[in-house]
């Protein structure tokens, strides 16, 4: 069992550490980091998501899970607004750190280590939060202090986003039945191998990127740790809510429950600094995301043990 746990956890820890090492030794600079992010965001991650949503089994279970997770993300955002008075003077963006989770840049990479070749299971959970993130979450974030962009500009920007294109295309092919038909054709093994080959570096590249971006400021540790603690409480409540709602109507499924466990243990979305004009709160947000990431990796070890149990 120990060797199985190490098989899942060790690659995460080592690759994450390599990212930190690359930063400390200046193996590549900020331009190199931008390049890695571009490769992941425009090529390898869209391949992962296209495959996950293309091969997902669209039934009542996925519709139920989508609805519950979408609603849970809304509850997390409301909880953040209710609690933000306790986070002064950092309460402005606090609500966005208590909802949603970084599925695209971390969740799929970690779930792939737990259940190789079954990222469509994680997609069942992720599709609800992704839809919430690109609708309600971004709208409220922009209203709070986001980039000054018109609705038309935001829509156009999202329409060009390869990640969103891959999700929409994957869902469209999956729901329409084209994806299932493709899997019965003689062309599917070659096509599947191509997608898998392109997607293969995603986990390692993402963990290197996240490790490279670790940032800590000692004077921010008190509010950051308070934020992380409150997020864990909110996420634990949302996990219980999601599992209760879903498994009250469908039979308990361990891989699906593990996907929920992993999802609600992940850090808040990494898109917050991209879309928020955070100004003086920028370092607070970045440091919080860094600490949340470390906590998520620690929790991943526990989830790996449960997966093998």
C-alpha positions in Angstrom: 0.0 0.0 0.0 2.9 2.4 0.8 4.4 1.9 -2.6 1.0 2.6 -4.2 0.6 5.8 -2.2 4.2 6.9 -3.1 3.3 6.2 -6.8 0.6 8.8 -6.6 2.0 11.3 -4.2 5.7 11.3 -5.0 5.3 12.6 -8.6 3.3 15.6 -7.2 5.8 16.5 -4.5 8.8 16.1 -6.7 7.4 18.0 -9.7 6.0 20.7 -7.5 9.5 21.0 -5.9 11.1 21.2 -9.3 9.0 24.2 -10.1 10.2 25.9 -6.9 13.8 24.9 -7.7 13.5 26.3 -11.2 12.5 29.7 -9.7 15.2 29.6 -7.0 18.0 28.7 -9.5 16.6 30.9 -12.3 16.5 28.0 -14.7 14.0 30.0 -16.6 12.7 33.5 -16.1 9.2 35.1 -16.2 9.1 34.9 -20.0 9.8 31.2 -19.8 7.0 30.8 -17.3 4.6 32.7 -19.6 5.7 30.3 -22.4 4.9 27.3 -20.3 1.5 28.7 -19.3 0.8 29.4 -23.0 1.6 25.8 -23.9 -0.6 24.4 -21.2 -3.5 26.9 -21.7 -3.5 26.7 -25.5 -2.5 23.1 -26.3 -2.2 20.4 -23.6 -5.0 21.4 -21.2 -7.6 21.8 -23.9 -6.6 18.3 -25.1 -7.2 17.0 -21.6 -10.6 18.7 -21.3 -11.7 17.8 -24.8 -11.1 14.1 -24.1 -12.7 14.3 -20.6 -15.9 15.9 -21.8 -16.0 14.0 -25.1 -15.9 10.6 -23.3 -18.1 11.6 -20.4 -21.3 9.6 -19.9 -24.1 12.2 -20.2 -27.0 10.9 -18.1 -29.2 12.0 -15.2 -26.2 11.6 -12.8 -24.1 14.2 -14.6 -27.0 16.6 -14.8 -27.7 16.2 -11.1 -24.1 16.7 -10.2 -23.8 19.7 -12.5 -26.8 21.4 -10.8 -25.7 20.6 -7.3 -22.1 21.8 -7.8 -23.2 24.9 -9.6 -25.5 25.7 -6.7 -22.8 24.8 -4.1 -20.4 27.3 -5.8 -23.1 30.0 -5.3 -23.4 29.1 -1.7 -19.7 29.4 -1.3 -19.7 32.8 -2.8 -22.5 33.9 -0.5 -20.7 32.5 2.5 -17.6 34.5 1.5 -19.7 37.7 1.5 -21.2 36.8 4.8 -17.8 36.2 6.4 -15.7 39.0 4.8 -16.3 41.5 7.6 -14.0 39.2 9.6 -11.2 39.7 7.1 -10.8 43.4 7.1 -8.8 45.0 5.5 -8.6 42.2 3.0 -12.4 41.5 2.8 -12.8 43.0 -0.7 -11.8 39.9 -2.6 -12.2 37.4 0.2 -15.5 36.0 -1.1 -13.8 34.8 -4.3 -11.3 32.7 -2.2 -14.1 30.7 -0.5 -15.8 29.3 -3.6 -15.0 27.3 -6.8 -11.8 25.3 -7.3 -8.9 25.2 -9.6 -10.0 22.2 -11.7 -8.3 23.0 -15.0 -4.9 23.9 -13.8 -4.6 21.3 -11.0 -7.7 19.1 -10.5 -7.3 17.0 -13.7 -3.6 16.6 -13.1 -4.1 15.2 -9.6 -7.2 13.1 -10.4 -5.3 11.5 -13.3 -2.8 10.2 -10.7 -5.6 8.7 -8.7 -7.6 7.2 -11.5 -5.5 7.0 -14.7 -7.5 7.4 -17.8 -10.7 8.4 -16.0 -10.6 12.2 -16.1 -14.2 12.1 -17.4 -15.2 11.3 -13.8 -13.6 14.5 -12.5 -15.3 16.3 -15.4 -18.6 15.3 -14.0 -17.9 17.5 -11.0 -15.9 20.1 -12.7 -18.4 21.1 -15.4 -20.7 22.7 -12.8 -18.0 24.9 -11.2 -16.5 25.8 -14.6 -19.9 27.0 -15.8 -20.3 29.0 -12.6 -16.8 30.4 -12.9 -17.3 31.7 -16.4 -20.7 33.2 -15.7 -21.6 34.3 -12.1 -18.1 34.2 -10.6 -16.4 36.4 -13.3 -19.4 38.8 -13.4 -19.3 39.4 -9.7 -15.5 39.6 -9.7 -15.6 42.3 -12.4 -18.2 44.2 -10.5 -16.1 44.1 -7.3 -12.9 45.3 -9.0 -12.2 43.5 -12.2 -10.8 44.7 -15.5 -12.8 47.5 -17.1 -14.2 45.5 -20.1 -17.6 45.7 -21.8 -19.8 42.6 -21.8 -19.1 42.3 -25.5 -15.3 42.3 -24.9 -15.6 39.7 -22.1 -17.7 37.4 -24.3 -15.3 37.8 -27.2 -12.3 37.1 -24.9 -14.0 33.9 -23.6 -15.1 32.8 -27.1 -11.3 32.8 -28.1 -10.3 30.9 -24.9 -9.0 27.5 -26.1 -9.9 25.9 -22.7 -13.5 27.0 -23.0 -13.6 26.0 -26.7 -12.4 22.5 -25.8 -15.1 22.2 -23.0 -17.9 23.4 -25.2 -16.8 21.2 -28.1 -16.4 18.2 -25.9 -19.8 18.7 -24.3 -21.4 19.3 -27.7 -19.9 16.1 -29.1 -20.7 14.1 -26.0 -24.3 15.2 -25.6 -25.1 14.8 -29.3 -23.8 11.3 -29.3 -21.1 12.0 -31.8 -18.5 11.3 -29.2 -19.9 7.8 -28.4 -20.1 7.1 -32.2 -16.5 8.1 -32.7 -15.4 5.6 -30.0 -17.0 2.8 -32.1 -15.1 3.7 -35.3 -11.8 2.3 -36.5 -10.4 5.8 -36.4 -10.9 6.2 -32.6 -7.7 4.3 -31.4 -5.5 6.6 -33.5 -7.4 9.7 -32.5 -7.5 8.7 -28.9 -3.7 8.1 -28.9 -3.1 11.5 -30.5 -5.2 13.3 -27.9 -3.6 11.3 -25.1 -0.1 12.0 -26.4 -0.7 15.8 -26.6 -2.3 15.8 -23.1 0.4 13.7 -21.4 2.7 16.5 -20.3 -0.1 18.5 -18.7 0.2 17.2 -15.1 4.0 17.8 -14.9 3.9 21.2 -16.6 1.1 22.4 -14.4 2.8 21.3 -11.2 6.1 23.0 -12.3 4.2 26.2 -13.0 2.4 26.2 -9.7 5.6 25.4 -7.8 7.4 28.1 -9.6 4.8 30.7 -8.6 4.9 30.0 -4.8 5.1 33.3 -3.1 5.1 34.1 0.6 5.2 37.3 2.7 5.6 36.8 6.4 3.6 39.9 7.3 0.6 38.5 5.4 0.6 35.0 7.0 -1.9 35.8 9.7 -4.8 37.0 7.3 -3.7 34.3 4.7 -3.9 31.5 7.2 -7.2 32.8 8.5 -8.5 32.8 4.9 -7.3 29.3 4.3 -8.9 28.1 7.5 -12.3 29.7 6.6 -12.1 28.2 3.1 -11.5 24.7 4.4 -14.6 25.1 6.7 -16.8 26.4 3.8 -15.5 23.7 1.4 -16.1 20.9 4.0 -19.7 22.1 4.3 -20.1 22.2 0.5 -18.6 18.8 0.1 -21.1 17.4 2.6 -24.0 19.2 0.9 -22.9 18.0 -2.6 -22.4 14.4 -1.5 -25.7 14.3 0.4 -27.7 15.7 -2.5 -26.1 13.6 -5.2 -25.9 10.2 -3.4 -29.5 10.6 -2.1 -30.6 10.1 -5.7 -27.9 7.9 -7.3 -25.9 4.9 -5.9 -22.7 5.7 -4.1 -19.8 5.7 -6.5 -16.3 5.8 -5.0 -14.5 7.4 -8.0 -17.2 10.1 -8.1 -16.9 10.7 -4.4 -13.1 10.9 -4.7 -13.6 13.5 -7.5 -15.7 15.5 -5.0 -13.2 15.2 -2.2 -10.4 16.3 -4.5 -12.4 19.2 -6.0 -13.3 20.7 -2.7 -9.8 20.4 -1.4 -8.3 22.4 -4.3 -7.3 26.0 -4.1 -9.6 28.8 -5.3 -9.4 29.6 -9.1 -6.1 30.9 -10.3 -7.9 33.2 -12.7 -8.6 35.7 -9.8 -5.4 37.7 -10.3 -6.0 37.7 -14.0 -9.4 39.3 -13.9 -9.3 41.3 -10.7 -7.8 44.7 -10.5 -6.6 43.8 -7.0 -4.0 46.7 -6.6 -2.9 46.5 -2.9 -4.7 43.2 -2.4 -2.7 41.5 -5.1 0.0 40.0 -2.8 -2.7 38.8 -0.4 -4.5 37.0 -3.1 -1.3 35.4 -4.6 0.0 34.4 -1.2 -3.4 32.9 -0.2 -3.5 30.8 -3.5 0.1 29.6 -2.8 -0.7 28.4 0.7 -4.0 26.9 -0.4 -2.0 25.0 -3.0 0.3 23.6 -0.4 -2.6 22.6 1.7 -4.3 20.9 -1.3 -1.2 18.8 -2.0 -1.1 17.8 1.7 -4.8 16.8 1.5 -4.1 14.9 -1.7 -1.9 12.5 0.2 -4.9 11.7 2.5 -7.2 11.3 -0.5 -4.7 8.9 -2.1 -4.8 6.7 1.0 -8.6 6.7 0.9 -8.6 5.8 -2.8 -6.5 2.7 -2.1 -8.5 1.7 1.0 
